[in-house]
Amino acid sequence: MFYGANMAALRVYEKPTCTTCKNLAALLDARGVEWESVRYHDVGLTEPEIRDLLAKAGVGPYDLLRRRDPVAKDVVLPADPPLSDDALVALMAEHPTLLERPVVVAGDRAVLARPIERALELLE
């Protein structure tokens, strides 16, 4: 799905009630960008799906950790020694709310859209 020479459709991993996600949706809609919502809070993500997002974004699991999440505060952040990447990915699969949002994917690239304008990098 493409829009013009350089505007590809995006996949947005989001929670529709999230203010940042709502702002991103408004930005993409205003720019006429086609996008697909993935409500990962509802459907969950498997460990391979999370690893794929991390690889596309070129980051580790701690880079996409939603630090305000209760599980992050109670389990992940106080862990000493810190959880391994594999353990954190497994925990993210078990508790999808640990994944920061919104994550935006275009083909083999992904970004954490914070600030939301970062999603526009994927259209270049």
N, C-alpha and C positions, 0 to 999 in steps of 0.2 A: 504494500500500500504506500503510494508516494504522492506527495503534493509538490508539483513543480520539480525543478532540477535538483534542489537541495533540501527539500522538506520531507523527511520520512515520518511515517506514523510512529508513535511512541507507545510503549507499555509502561503504565504507571502503577507501581506497587504502593497502595494508599489505604487510608482509612477515611471514608467520605466525611466523617464528622470532625476530622482534624482541620483546624483553621489553616495551617500551612498547605494541606492538601487541597482545601477549597480555593485558596489563593492561586495555587498552581493550576487548577482546573480553569479558573477564570482567565489566567494569563494565556494558557494554551488555546482556549476557546476564542479569546480576543484576537489571537494571531492566526486563527484558522487552521490550527494544527490538529490533525486527527490523532486521537489517542484512545487507548484501551485501558480500562480500570481493572486492576487485579486487587481484590479485597482480601489480601493475605491474612488479615486478622480473622476473617471468616473461614477461609478455605485452608489456611495453613500452608507451610512450605516444607518440602522435604530437605534433608541434608544436601543432596545433590543440587537441588534448586538454589539453595542458599550459597553453596560453593560456586555455582555458576554466576550468580549475581556478584559475589565478591571478586571473582576472576575478571568479569567484564568491567568492574569499577576499578580494578587494580589495587584493592585494599584488603586488609585483614578484618576478621570479625569484630575486633574491638573498635574499628573505625566506623562500623555501622551499628554499634550498640546504642540502644536508646537508654541512656543512663538514668533517666527519670522514672523508668519502669520499676515497679515494686520488686520484681524478681532480680533486676540488676542491682538495686539498692541492698537487697537482703542476701543475695547469693553470689552474684558475680563480682561486684566491686570489693566486698570485704575478703574475698578468697585470698589466702596467703599460704602457699604461693599462688599467683594468678592462675586462672583456668587456662589450660592449653587451648589453642585455636580449635582443635577437634572437639574438645569438651564444650566450648562456647557455641560452636555450630550446632552440636547436638541439642544444647539447651535452647537455642533459637528455634530449632525445629519443634521442640516440645512446647515452647512459649513464644508464639509468633510476635507478641507485643514487644519482645526484646529487640526486634529489628527496627531501626530508626526509619522514619518516613518523611517524605515520599522518596522512593528510589525509582529512577526513570531509566528505561532501557531502550536503546535503538540499535538493533543488530547485535554486534559484538562489543558494544560499549554501554556503560552505565554510569550514572552519577547519583549521589545523594543530593537532592534538589533543595539544599539549604545553603544559601538563599534560593528561592524558587527559580531565579533567572539562570541558575546553573543548568537547568534542563535545556535551555536554548543552546548550550554548547553542543548538544547532540544533533542539532539541526545544521551545523556548519559543515 
